[in-house]
Amino acid sequence: MDRELIIKMNGNNPKLKKTLLQCYDEFEKSKDIKIDKPNYKEGDSVVLKKNMLLHGLRDIKKVDFISKNGFISPDLNVEMEKLQFAKYIKTVSFWKVLKDEDLSTYIKDYNDVVVKYYDEKKDKLVEKSFPFFDVNKEDLYNKKAWSIMTKKENNFLPSDQNNFSKLAFILNMKKGQNLIDMDLYSPKMDDFTAKLFVNSNYHRHFIEKKHSRNFNERREGHIVYGVPKNFIEGILVNRELEKEAKELDNLKNLFPDAYICNMDGKVIKA
């Protein structure tokens, strides 16, 4: 991908084209940034820092592309599979870390299910998290659960309940504020510009979510164009991939400076 191709592919909308070119230029400039990586040893617990990003991957074959090019929107790359009916266009989606915490705690939190039910007076909706396999009949029936849901991360990051995602990249964005500002939910991205990268069917929902005061609504991020590979700090693998020695060796060869960790939040390859 280069500037000329972006212009050719997106020449009909001047505002969209201008924003894409700005994001492309920032992507290219950010390739030279050196991040400060932790000096983990095997067996160490991984600690996430506020504003880190996670990007889940279902098809492990795509790691080759990422190791060479970084994270680039499928809409802008002929080598990547295009997503039909995508909600967000010409962006790469990430999950944002909202506070400093151990990776194991972060994983447990998104593995839990959220049960909502009315209190005894029937005038207040109570929300409570439970480990997925600990939800029992009392929680569901005696309390007359109004809803039971898994968090969205559960479908896009390695999970104990499913094998959708094989792995997730952990990105250290401490020196990448200019890239963070390219997120559709960033205060630096005005509503009119952001909506250019959102499917028109979701405009109203997007604006409501962008301006929501709900702390948890800030977990989701969509960065226009993408993020270079040099921001990768580590790789989280699911339970199955953890047992595949050859696949782990291949990951380490492709990303020699990144640690590999498991669902317990422990480093298995430093």
C-alpha positions as CSV (number, residue, x, y, z in Angstrom):
1,M,0.0,0.0,0.0
2,D,1.3,3.5,-0.9
3,R,-0.1,7.0,-1.2
4,E,-0.9,6.7,-4.9
5,L,-3.0,3.6,-4.4
6,I,-4.9,5.2,-1.5
7,I,-5.7,8.2,-3.7
8,K,-6.8,5.8,-6.6
9,M,-9.0,3.7,-4.3
10,N,-10.6,6.6,-2.4
11,G,-10.7,9.5,-4.8
12,N,-14.5,10.2,-4.7
13,N,-14.7,11.6,-1.2
14,P,-12.1,14.4,-0.5
15,K,-12.6,14.4,3.3
16,L,-12.3,10.6,3.5
17,K,-9.2,10.6,1.2
18,K,-7.5,13.4,3.2
19,T,-8.1,11.6,6.5
20,L,-6.8,8.3,5.1
21,L,-3.7,9.9,3.8
22,Q,-3.0,11.6,7.1
23,C,-3.4,8.3,8.9
24,Y,-1.2,6.5,6.3
25,D,1.5,9.2,6.8
26,E,1.4,8.8,10.6
27,F,1.6,5.0,10.2
28,E,4.7,5.3,8.1
29,K,6.3,7.8,10.5
30,S,5.6,5.6,13.5
31,K,7.5,2.6,12.0
32,D,10.7,4.0,13.5
33,I,9.4,4.3,17.1
34,K,11.2,2.0,19.6
35,I,8.9,0.9,22.4
36,D,10.2,0.0,25.9
37,K,9.6,-3.7,26.3
38,P,9.5,-5.4,29.7
39,N,12.3,-7.8,30.5
40,Y,10.2,-10.9,31.3
41,K,11.5,-14.3,32.0
42,E,9.5,-17.6,31.4
43,G,7.0,-18.0,34.2
44,D,6.6,-14.3,34.9
45,S,3.2,-12.8,35.2
46,V,2.3,-10.3,32.4
47,V,1.2,-6.9,33.5
48,L,-1.0,-4.7,31.2
49,K,-0.7,-1.0,31.3
50,K,-3.4,1.6,30.7
51,N,-3.9,2.4,27.0
52,M,-2.3,-0.8,25.7
53,L,-4.2,-2.4,22.9
54,L,-5.1,-6.0,22.1
55,H,-6.0,-7.4,18.7
56,G,-7.4,-10.9,18.4
57,L,-6.7,-13.2,15.4
58,R,-8.8,-16.2,14.3
59,D,-6.8,-17.2,11.3
60,I,-3.2,-17.9,12.3
61,K,-2.1,-17.9,8.7
62,K,-2.4,-14.1,8.8
63,V,0.5,-13.8,11.3
64,D,2.9,-13.8,8.3
65,F,1.3,-10.7,6.8
66,I,1.3,-8.9,10.2
67,S,5.0,-9.8,10.8
68,K,5.9,-8.0,7.6
69,N,3.4,-5.2,7.4
70,G,1.8,-4.7,10.8
71,F,-2.0,-4.2,11.2
72,I,-3.6,-2.7,8.1
73,S,-7.3,-2.6,7.4
74,P,-8.5,-5.4,5.1
75,D,-10.4,-2.8,3.1
76,L,-7.1,-1.3,2.0
77,N,-5.1,-4.4,1.3
78,V,-5.5,-6.8,-1.5
79,E,-3.7,-9.5,0.4
80,M,-6.2,-9.6,3.2
81,E,-9.6,-11.2,3.2
82,K,-12.4,-8.5,3.0
83,L,-15.1,-8.5,5.6
84,Q,-18.6,-8.3,4.2
85,F,-21.1,-6.0,5.9
86,A,-18.4,-4.6,8.1
87,K,-19.6,-2.2,10.8
88,Y,-16.3,-0.2,10.6
89,I,-14.7,0.6,7.3
90,K,-11.0,1.1,6.5
91,T,-10.0,0.6,10.1
92,V,-8.4,-2.0,12.3
93,S,-10.2,-3.0,15.5
94,F,-8.6,-3.2,18.9
95,W,-9.6,-3.7,22.6
96,K,-8.3,-1.0,24.9
97,V,-6.8,-1.6,28.3
98,L,-8.5,0.9,30.6
99,K,-6.3,0.5,33.7
100,D,-3.1,-1.1,35.0
101,E,-3.8,-4.7,35.9
102,D,-2.4,-8.3,35.6
103,L,-3.2,-10.0,32.3
104,S,-4.7,-12.9,34.2
105,T,-7.2,-10.5,35.9
106,Y,-8.0,-8.9,32.5
107,I,-8.7,-12.4,31.0
108,K,-10.8,-13.5,33.9
109,D,-12.9,-10.3,33.6
110,Y,-13.8,-10.9,30.0
111,N,-14.3,-14.6,30.5
112,D,-17.0,-13.9,33.1
113,V,-20.6,-13.6,32.1
114,V,-22.7,-10.6,33.1
115,V,-26.1,-11.4,34.7
116,K,-28.7,-8.7,35.1
117,Y,-31.7,-9.1,37.3
118,Y,-34.1,-7.0,39.4
119,D,-33.7,-6.8,43.1
120,E,-36.3,-8.0,45.6
121,K,-38.3,-4.7,45.4
122,K,-38.3,-5.1,41.6
123,D,-37.3,-1.4,41.2
124,K,-33.6,-1.7,40.5
125,L,-31.7,-3.6,37.9
126,V,-28.7,-5.3,39.4
127,E,-25.6,-6.3,37.4
128,K,-23.2,-9.0,38.6
129,S,-20.4,-10.9,37.0
130,F,-19.9,-14.7,37.4
131,P,-17.4,-17.2,36.1
132,F,-19.0,-18.8,33.1
133,F,-19.2,-22.3,34.6
134,D,-20.4,-21.1,38.0
135,V,-23.7,-19.6,36.9
136,N,-26.4,-21.7,38.5
137,K,-30.2,-22.1,38.6
138,E,-30.5,-19.6,41.5
139,D,-28.8,-17.0,39.5
140,L,-30.9,-17.7,36.4
141,Y,-34.4,-18.6,37.8
142,N,-34.8,-17.6,41.5
143,K,-33.5,-14.1,40.7
144,K,-35.5,-14.1,37.5
145,A,-32.5,-13.0,35.4
146,W,-33.4,-10.3,32.9
147,S,-30.4,-11.1,30.7
148,I,-27.2,-13.1,30.7
149,M,-24.4,-12.1,28.4
150,T,-20.7,-12.6,27.7
151,K,-18.5,-9.6,27.1
152,K,-17.7,-8.8,23.5
153,E,-14.0,-9.5,24.0
154,N,-14.9,-13.1,24.7
155,N,-15.7,-13.5,21.0
156,F,-12.6,-11.8,19.7
157,L,-9.8,-12.6,22.1
158,P,-8.5,-16.1,23.3
159,S,-11.2,-17.5,25.6
160,D,-11.9,-20.4,27.9
161,Q,-15.4,-20.8,26.5
162,N,-14.6,-21.0,22.8
163,N,-11.7,-21.4,20.3
164,F,-12.7,-18.5,18.0
165,S,-9.5,-16.6,18.4
166,K,-6.2,-18.5,18.3
167,L,-4.1,-15.6,19.6
168,A,-4.1,-11.9,20.4
169,F,-1.3,-9.4,19.9
170,I,-0.5,-7.1,22.9
171,L,0.5,-3.6,21.7
172,N,2.4,-1.1,23.9
173,M,1.1,2.3,22.8
174,K,2.9,4.5,25.3
175,K,4.8,6.3,22.5
176,G,1.9,6.0,20.0
177,Q,-0.4,8.8,21.0
178,N,-0.7,10.1,17.4
179,L,-1.9,6.7,16.3
180,I,-4.4,6.5,19.3
181,D,-5.8,9.9,18.1
182,M,-6.7,8.1,14.8
183,D,-9.2,6.0,16.7
184,L,-12.8,6.7,15.7
185,Y,-13.7,7.0,19.4
186,S,-10.9,9.5,20.1
187,P,-12.0,13.0,21.2
188,K,-9.5,14.2,18.5
189,M,-11.7,12.6,15.8
190,D,-14.8,14.7,15.2
191,D,-18.1,13.0,14.6
192,F,-18.5,14.0,10.9
193,T,-15.1,12.5,10.1
194,A,-15.5,9.4,12.2
195,K,-18.9,8.6,10.5
196,L,-17.1,8.4,7.2
197,F,-15.6,5.1,8.5
198,V,-18.8,3.7,9.9
199,N,-21.5,1.7,8.1
200,S,-24.4,4.1,7.6
201,N,-26.7,1.6,9.3
202,Y,-24.8,2.1,12.6
203,H,-24.3,5.9,12.6
204,R,-26.8,6.6,15.4
205,H,-25.6,3.8,17.6
206,F,-22.0,4.8,17.0
207,I,-22.6,8.4,18.0
208,E,-24.4,7.4,21.1
209,K,-21.6,5.1,22.1
210,K,-18.9,7.6,21.2
211,H,-20.3,10.1,23.6
212,S,-21.4,7.6,26.3
213,R,-20.3,8.3,29.9
214,N,-20.3,4.6,30.6
215,F,-16.7,3.7,31.4
216,N,-17.0,0.2,29.9
217,E,-18.1,1.6,26.5
218,R,-14.5,2.9,26.1
219,R,-13.1,-0.6,25.7
220,E,-13.5,-0.8,22.0
221,G,-11.3,1.0,19.4
222,H,-11.1,1.3,15.6
223,I,-8.0,3.0,14.3
224,V,-8.1,4.3,10.7
225,Y,-5.7,2.6,8.3
226,G,-3.8,0.7,11.1
227,V,-0.8,0.4,13.4
228,P,2.8,-0.7,12.6
229,K,4.2,-4.0,13.8
230,N,6.9,-2.4,16.0
231,F,4.3,-1.6,18.7
232,I,3.8,-5.4,19.4
233,E,5.0,-6.2,22.9
234,G,3.7,-9.7,23.3
235,I,1.4,-12.4,22.0
236,L,-1.3,-14.2,24.0
237,V,-2.2,-17.7,22.8
238,N,-5.2,-19.8,23.5
239,R,-5.2,-23.2,25.3
240,E,-4.9,-25.2,22.1
241,L,-2.1,-23.2,20.5
242,E,-0.1,-23.3,23.8
243,K,0.3,-27.0,23.2
244,E,1.6,-26.6,19.6
245,A,5.4,-26.4,20.0
246,K,6.0,-25.8,16.2
247,E,3.5,-23.0,16.0
248,L,4.9,-21.3,19.1
249,D,8.4,-21.6,17.5
250,N,7.1,-20.1,14.3
251,L,5.5,-17.2,16.2
252,K,8.8,-16.6,18.1
253,N,10.7,-16.6,14.8
254,L,8.3,-14.1,13.2
255,F,8.3,-11.9,16.3
256,P,11.6,-12.5,18.0
257,D,11.3,-9.4,20.3
258,A,7.9,-10.3,21.6
259,Y,7.1,-12.6,24.6
260,I,4.5,-15.3,24.2
261,C,2.1,-15.8,27.1
262,N,-0.8,-18.2,28.0
263,M,-4.4,-17.8,29.3
264,D,-3.0,-17.9,32.8
265,G,-1.2,-14.6,32.1
266,K,2.2,-16.3,32.3
267,V,5.1,-16.0,30.0
268,I,5.9,-19.3,28.2
269,K,8.5,-17.9,25.7
270,A,10.5,-14.9,26.7
